Amino acid sequence: MAMPRKLTVEFGAVFPYGVFAVSEVTQVRDFDRSTKDRPVYSVDEETGLNVWSVDVLDGDPEARKADRSLSVKILSLQQPVLPPPMPGVPFTPVEFEGLTATPYVSDSNGRARLAWSFRAKGVKAPKNAPGQNKSAA
């Protein structure tokens, strides 16, 4: 049996409490090919799409401090647009479409641990975000 390197995952299974964008969407720089005077940006090898990144906070109240903050890469020709901020909410709730997870071994502080890298095909407002009309379902 051949195990795929990237696993397709459901957003709600990975983030049952949702996630909150805490940064703008920025294009990922290819540090190996960039120079001081000429930035080169990352392109996904499989799709040829530009790679963008957004920092998020996991809404899980039991998430460990080291796992609470993460970056999600978004593959898109153009810069993805986050949903508009919600009044009275310090961070923007978001949901990722076409989410994949890739496992890797992280060696921080001399301790190896399993970590995950997340990529998505898009970003949108969550279906059940506060303030949305739920009776339309």
C-alpha positions, 0 to 999 in steps of 0.5 A: 500500500502506498501512503500519499504524502499529502492527506486530504482532510476535512476542515472541521475534523482538523479544527473543530473550534475553528481558526482565526486569521491574525495576519494578512495573506502574504506571498511566500518568498522562495529564500533559495532563489531570492537575492537581496535585491531580487525577491523570487516567490514560491510556486507549488510544484504540482499545480504551478499556482503561487503560494500564499500564507496566512497566520492563524490561531486555533480556536481549540481551548485545549490546544497546547501553546506550541500548537495554537499558532500556525501558518496555512499556505494557500495555493492561488494565482492571485492573492486570496482575500480574507473575509471582512472582519466582524465587529467586536471580534479581535480576529477574523474567523476563517475556514479553509477549502480543499485542505491538505495536511502533510506530516513532518518531524519538527526538532525544536529544543532538541525534542523531535515531535510530529508536526503538520503542514497545512495547504488549502485551495481557498479561504472563506468565512465560516458557515457558522460564523457569529452574526450570520443568518442560520435560518437560511439553512 
